[in-house]
């Protein structure tokens, strides 16, 4: 089945959305491994079954864009895991002393690895891609979020346009989505006669791209027009771990320019991530997900303004705090060791966190209506 045939076929559709989070993407990978394994067993499929055979639309931001794009090309979760474990440390290559005033890591190794995995000549419009795929980035030139897909019906994906998005090299699109400010240099992408500077999509409201993916699948201007409904769309959203930083001892005098410059971007990213999750639970039928806060809980079985709900929703994530790690049976892991997006020296611990979330929270029963 071609991509066009797949996205225009009748019947239920399945969307996968993957958060940003740097090397913490290994948490996502272990959760995906559990999903892949359970679906193989349920469907009676052999090892050649991959998640691109199940999901019709895969969306990702930053590290989620790497994983999601690899999945859309038909890679197994095992192969993606090997890529992260074998090359994760290499991708975080320290920049020279002079360049560290601009960014912490060089992008040479990262770009090279993306070339190897996706192919230097593979474009967003390549027929190698088996699913709809979305990568989120921020266009610093136009000061706007860019959730870019390979949807053949999208306005800026028409082949007669000189700056058609489908002509963007796939590796470069993913590299742009991972260009975290202060960590990596920005990515410059030429589109027709224009040249744009892109940075990490985590610096938009779509670090969790789940609700945006649903909108792109159903809202009329995007021209996919998939029918909504609890039995029509399954939306699976996977995080890389959250790190709420409560500080009961914080004093007003401590909130200076340095404090704000370090804390505000993370605070806004966390708030945006939660808001996307909240919207999905309000408008979707939530079957899995940790409590969002002490007031609204997890919203499983709760009603909202949409009745019946517009899709079925599953959310898997971990809280990288003492409390969260203890609940996973991993009190031996120090939160500070796994909270940073460049914690490459703690890949083993991050992997254990992902495996614990997968075993405790991912149940095949939640997928029952879409198997």
ChimeraX attribute file (.defattr): number of C-alpha atoms within 10 A of each C-alpha:
attribute: neighborCount
match mode: 1-to-1
recipient: residues
	/A:1	8
	/A:2	11
	/A:3	18
	/A:4	14
	/A:5	9
	/A:6	14
	/A:7	21
	/A:8	11
	/A:9	12
	/A:10	11
	/A:11	11
	/A:12	17
	/A:13	23
	/A:14	17
	/A:15	23
	/A:16	25
	/A:17	27
	/A:18	29
	/A:19	31
	/A:20	34
	/A:21	27
	/A:22	23
	/A:23	26
	/A:24	29
	/A:25	29
	/A:26	29
	/A:27	28
	/A:28	33
	/A:29	25
	/A:30	24
	/A:31	26
	/A:32	24
	/A:33	21
	/A:34	20
	/A:35	19
	/A:36	21
	/A:37	18
	/A:38	17
	/A:39	19
	/A:40	17
	/A:41	13
	/A:42	12
	/A:43	10
	/A:44	10
	/A:45	12
	/A:46	10
	/A:47	11
	/A:48	10
	/A:49	18
	/A:50	23
	/A:51	25
	/A:52	23
	/A:53	13
	/A:54	17
	/A:55	20
	/A:56	20
	/A:57	26
	/A:58	31
	/A:59	30
	/A:60	33
	/A:61	33
	/A:62	31
	/A:63	31
	/A:64	36
	/A:65	30
	/A:66	26
	/A:67	29
	/A:68	28
	/A:69	29
	/A:70	22
	/A:71	24
	/A:72	25
	/A:73	20
	/A:74	18
	/A:75	19
	/A:76	20
	/A:77	23
	/A:78	14
	/A:79	12
	/A:80	20
	/A:81	22
	/A:82	11
	/A:83	14
	/A:84	20
	/A:85	17
	/A:86	11
	/A:87	15
	/A:88	23
	/A:89	16
	/A:90	15
	/A:91	22
	/A:92	22
	/A:93	16
	/A:94	16
	/A:95	19
	/A:96	12
	/A:97	10
	/A:98	8
	/A:99	13
	/A:100	15
	/A:101	10
	/A:102	14
	/A:103	20
	/A:104	20
	/A:105	22
	/A:106	19
	/A:107	23
	/A:108	14
	/A:109	17
	/A:110	21
	/A:111	17
	/A:112	14
	/A:113	18
	/A:114	19
	/A:115	18
	/A:116	11
	/A:117	16
	/A:118	20
	/A:119	14
	/A:120	15
	/A:121	13
	/A:122	18
	/A:123	21
	/A:124	26
	/A:125	20
	/A:126	16
	/A:127	12
	/A:128	15
	/A:129	22
	/A:130	22
	/A:131	28
	/A:132	23
	/A:133	27
	/A:134	30
	/A:135	30
	/A:136	34
	/A:137	32
	/A:138	24
	/A:139	24
	/A:140	15
	/A:141	12
	/A:142	11
	/A:143	10
	/A:144	12
	/A:145	20
	/A:146	19
	/A:147	22
	/A:148	19
	/A:149	23
	/A:150	23
	/A:151	27
	/A:152	20
	/A:153	13
	/A:154	16
	/A:155	13
	/A:156	18
	/A:157	20
	/A:158	15
	/A:159	13
	/A:160	8
	/A:161	13
	/A:162	13
	/A:163	17
	/A:164	17
	/A:165	25
	/A:166	22
	/A:167	20
	/A:168	20
	/A:169	21
	/A:170	24
	/A:171	25
	/A:172	21
	/A:173	25
	/A:174	30
	/A:175	29
	/A:176	29
	/A:177	31
	/A:178	33
	/A:179	24
	/A:180	25
	/A:181	15
	/A:182	13
	/A:183	21
	/A:184	26
	/A:185	22
	/A:186	22
	/A:187	21
	/A:188	17
	/A:189	17
	/A:190	12
	/A:191	15
	/A:192	13
	/A:193	7
	/A:194	9
	/A:195	11
	/A:196	13
	/A:197	16
	/A:198	28
	/A:199	27
	/A:200	29
	/A:201	32
	/A:202	33
	/A:203	24
	/A:204	23
	/A:205	21
	/A:206	27
	/A:207	28
	/A:208	34
	/A:209	32
	/A:210	29
	/A:211	22
	/A:212	19
	/A:213	23
	/A:214	23
	/A:215	15
	/A:216	20
	/A:217	24
	/A:218	17
	/A:219	14
	/A:220	11
	/A:221	13
	/A:222	15
	/A:223	15
	/A:224	18
	/A:225	15
	/A:226	22
	/A:227	17
	/A:228	20
	/A:229	18
	/A:230	20
	/A:231	17
	/A:232	18
	/A:233	24
	/A:234	27
	/A:235	26
	/A:236	20
	/A:237	26
	/A:238	27
	/A:239	25
	/A:240	31
	/A:241	26
	/A:242	17
	/A:243	19
	/A:244	13
	/A:245	10
	/A:246	7
	/A:247	7
	/A:248	6
	/A:249	6
	/A:250	9
	/A:251	8
	/A:252	7
	/A:253	6
	/A:254	10
	/A:255	12
	/A:256	9
	/A:257	9
	/A:258	9
	/A:259	10
	/A:260	13
	/A:261	11
	/A:262	10
	/A:263	13
	/A:264	11
	/A:265	13
	/A:266	17
	/A:267	15
	/A:268	15
	/A:269	19
	/A:270	18
	/A:271	14
	/A:272	20
	/A:273	23
	/A:274	18
	/A:275	17
	/A:276	19
	/A:277	21
	/A:278	17
	/A:279	12
	/A:280	25
	/A:281	29
	/A:282	20
	/A:283	22
	/A:284	29
	/A:285	28
	/A:286	23
	/A:287	17
	/A:288	21
	/A:289	22
	/A:290	15
	/A:291	12
	/A:292	15
	/A:293	9
	/A:294	7
	/A:295	7
	/A:296	11
	/A:297	12
	/A:298	19
	/A:299	20
	/A:300	19
	/A:301	9
	/A:302	12
	/A:303	15
	/A:304	13
	/A:305	8
	/A:306	11
	/A:307	12
	/A:308	13
	/A:309	21
	/A:310	21
	/A:311	23
	/A:312	27
	/A:313	28
	/A:314	23
	/A:315	22
	/A:316	21
	/A:317	22
	/A:318	24
	/A:319	21
	/A:320	23
	/A:321	21
	/A:322	15
	/A:323	12
	/A:324	17
	/A:325	20
	/A:326	14
	/A:327	14
	/A:328	18
	/A:329	11
	/A:330	16
	/A:331	14
	/A:332	10
	/A:333	19
	/A:334	14
	/A:335	17
	/A:336	12
	/A:337	15
	/A:338	24
	/A:339	20
	/A:340	15
	/A:341	17
	/A:342	19
	/A:343	19
	/A:344	22
	/A:345	13
	/A:346	16
	/A:347	22
	/A:348	12
	/A:349	19
	/A:350	27
	/A:351	20
	/A:352	17
	/A:353	29
	/A:354	28
	/A:355	22
	/A:356	21
	/A:357	21
	/A:358	23
	/A:359	13
	/A:360	9
	/A:361	16
	/A:362	21
	/A:363	14
	/A:364	15
	/A:365	11
	/A:366	16
	/A:367	18
	/A:368	9
	/A:369	12
	/A:370	15
	/A:371	11
